[in-house]
Amino acid sequence: MPPPSRKSSVPKAVLAAAAAIALVGWWWARGRSDLQAFHGVALELPGPGVFLALVVLPLAGFPVSILHALAGAKFGVGLGLVLVGVSIALQLAAAYGVVQLAPGFFARRFAWLRRRLPPATHRALTVFVKVLPGAPYVGQIYVLPLANVPFGIYFWYGLPLHFVRAIIGVVFGEWSGDMSDGRVAAFAVYSILITLTCAWAFRRLLVRLQSPPPAEGGRTLPA
């Protein structure tokens, strides 16, 4: 784990990443003519099938952001957010239970992510994983049960963090049928804010974990 002492380079890198997200989002939303086609196809799909895919596919590693956009296009922002929140809750519960049944399989599959985890209390570790740059959703939901994080912390910390990050996908899906200049600008601004907030939280947590308290629990991670 690299030390968080390089105060000049990290913020510049984060700002550059946020700017890149905004520019790519602007170009994609303005230049891709298939956005309306995506929205139209989503409206034609059966609602129960979309919800089933929303719940099940991320557990197998399918990109969750695409499914959140699909939910927004199909159900709109209001119902889409409700269903996405329910899907995240079901995924967290399912992932926790599945890991308990086959810890060795998931330990091998997500060994790369486990190597990035610092010594920390369960609460700090949960937040760390949820804001860790580059960590895919499927890794975030499976690695914490391997670290012996209690279900209550894993669920009640993970649910709001995942939900807040899912808002952008649902809103994008709703707006994909009519991506006006104002909506593209709002999408870019929200992307920047989420990126900077996660980077700020991650950096503060790294500083705190330089002198971590004794870890909760003592069970060894599965090999």
N, C-alpha and C positions, 0 to 999 in steps of 0.2 A: 504494500500500500504506500504510494508516494506521500511524503510529508506535505501538509497544506501550508507551507511557509512561503511559497512563491507568490507574493501578494499582487505582483504586477501582471504576470503572464496569465494567470487563471481568469481574472475578470475580463481581460481582453479577448481571450479565447471564447468565453461564454457570450460576450457581446457579438463577436464575429459569428458564432453559431446561431444566435437569435436573429441577426440580420440575414443570414443565409436562409433560415426558415421562412422569414417574411418574404424575401425575394422569390424563393422557389414557390411558395404558396401563392403569391400574386401572379407569377407567370403561369403556373399550372391552372389556376382558377380562371384566368383571363384567356389563355390560349388553348385549353383543351375543350374541343367542341363536344366531347362525349359525356360531359357532366350531365347535361339534360337527358341524354340517353340512359345514363346510370340511374337517374332519378325516375325516369319512366319505367325502366325494368323493375326497380324496387317496388313501385306502386302495383305492378302486376303480380308480384309474388304473393303466395298465401301467407297471411299473418302468422298462424301457428308455426309454419315452417321456418319463417324468419326468426321467430323467438327461439325455437328449438336450436337452430344454427347458432344463434347468439349465445346460448348457454353452453352448448356442447363443443363447438369447434375450437374455442380458445383453450380448452383443457388439453387439446391435442397439438397445440402450437400454432394454430391459424392466427394471422395478424388480427388482433382485437380491434384496431383502429378502423379497419375496413368494415367490420361487422357493426361497429357503433355508427359509422356513417350510413350503413344500410338501414339500421333501425331508425335513424333520424329521417331518412328519405321515405321510409315506409309508413312510420307512425307519427311523424312530426316531433317537435321538440318536447312537448309536454308528456305525452304518452311514451315517447321514445326514451326519455330520461328515466321515467318510472320503470320501464322494462329493462333498461340497461342496469339500473340499480339492483333490481331483483336478480338479474343474471350474474352480476358481480358477487352478490351474497351467496347464490347457489354455487358458483365456481369456487369461492373461498372454502365453503363447507365441504364440497366434493374433493377439492385438492388436498385438504387437510386429512380427510378420511382415507383417501387413496394412498397417501404417503405412509400412513400408519400400517397399511396392509403390505406394502412392498417398499420399505425404506432403502434397501440395497440398490434396487433398480434406479430410483430417482437420485440416490447419492452418486452413482456413476454418471448418470446423464447430466447432472448439474454440478459436477465437480469443479468446472471452470469458474462458476459463480461462487461456490462455497469458498474457493481460495481467495476471493476478494473481500470476504467478510472479516471485519475487525473484531477483536474482543469487545464486547459491549453487553449492557443489560438488554433484556428482551424488548423493551419499548424502544430504546435507541436503535437496536438492530433492525427492528421492523421499519422504522422511519427511514433508516439508512438504505435498506433494500428498495423501498418504494420510490425513493428519489435518486437512486444510483443511475448515473448517466449510462445509457447503452444497454441496460438490463431489460430483456424482453418480458412481456407480461407473463408468459408461461413460466419463466424462471422465477419471477417474483412470487408467484403463488405457490410454487412447489418447494423453494429452497428454505423458507422459514420454518415449516414443520420439521425439516431435517435438522435445523438448529435448535430443536426442542422448545421453540417459542410456544407458550400456552395458547390454547385456542382463543380465549377471550381477548388477549392482546392482539393476536394475529388477525382476528376478525374485526374487532371494533376500531383498531387503528388502520387496518388495510382498507376497509370498506369506504370510508370517506376520502382517503387519499386516491384510491383508484377512481372513485366517482367523479371527483373534481377534475381529474385528468381526462375522463371520458366525455365531459361536456362538450369539448371542442369538436370531437368526432360527430356527436349527435347533431349539433348545430350545423356543422358543415353538410351533413347529409340532408337536413331540412332545406338548407339554402342552395343545394346543388341544382335544383330545378330553376332557380332564378338568381344567379350570382352577379348581383349589381356591384358597381364600384364601391359603394358604401359598405356592403357586406364583405367584400374582399378585404377592404381596409380593416374592418372590425375583426375579421378572422386573423389577419396578420398581427394586429395589436395583441389579441388574446394569445396567439402562439408565442409572441415575444414575452409576454408577462408570465405565462406558465413556465417557459424555459428559464427565465431569470429567477423566478421564485424557487424552482427546484434546485437551481445551481446555488442560490443563496442558502437554502436549507441544508443542502449537501455540504457546503463549505463550513457552515457553523457546526454541523454535526462532526465533521472531521476534526475540527479544533477541539471540541469537547472530548472526543474519543482519544486524544493524545494522552489523557490521564483518566482512563475508564475506571469505574467502580467494579468490584468483583461481579463476575457474570452470575446471573440467576440460574440455578439448577446445576447439576454436575454430570449429566449423562453424556457420554462420548458420542460424537457424531458418527453415524454409520459409515463404514469404509466403502 
